[in-house]
């Protein structure tokens, strides 16, 4: 598995997004653990989770606990696995989503995540999403405090625009190492954030990177170019999609969500798929 950098740490060029393992439609625990183990078998050592990945507030923290237990039960060496989590989202009783970006809540959420993950310091802690009711300076300031206290190794933000990314990096004293935003063939509006991260040398983590590609591997007419290149290469459209992202910048580390061992193994293989300049031009225009 080829590697890329988050802070001073080398991680697999493809990560595993844990969200599908814990939200509505999630697989049973046996298949979920098998999916995580398949990712580790494929050389993936970067796993992204969040305390809010659950069905509702009743099982809040489900994904963190699942991933911690799966990594602990893996028979191989997991000493280099970097688990990233997030705080700032909350869940309601009926399964809805809400926000709490207050400093007190972020610190409380981090303490709970530390316990669920069973670690003394969280590898990468990300503020999940700006809360309109709380100044970003307060929310990111709490993450800075956690970093200063040694409760987290690295700090990141999610769903931030370029101005907010610059502000967060300033608040963190230049120690922002990752930005996680939605980016996919169907959702390209985060190009400015990607370009800023490339300029600053900050890891850009696309969430839902396979957006626009169905589970059956079929592409909509707008993305026929991805299917065409996939057919010519004898690989899945998903693999082409992830290879396209990797080729856009060395700071890009896609985190495809998966709920089956076969799908994360296919995604992991994208790290070894090199697209030509002609193929990249075709996909950029698609």
JOBELPE-V853823 format. One line per field, one symbol per residue. psi: psi as a letter, one per 20 degrees, with the letter a starting at -180 (. if undefined). Layout:
# JOBELPE-V853823
psi->???
This chain:
# JOBELPE-V853823
psi->pqrapocjpprqhprppigiiiapjqrrhghgghgghhghhijpkoppaqhinrhaihkpjghggggghgghipiapjhjpopprqqiqrqrhjjrqaqojqgggghgggghhgghikrhppgppppgppohipqhhgghhhhgghghijiqgqprrqlqrghhgggghghjkjjpiqpoqpprhinjijghgghghghikpponpqlijpiprhijqqrhhkhhghghgghikrqhgggghhgghihqiipnqmpqqjqghhhhgghihhjopqrhggghghhi.
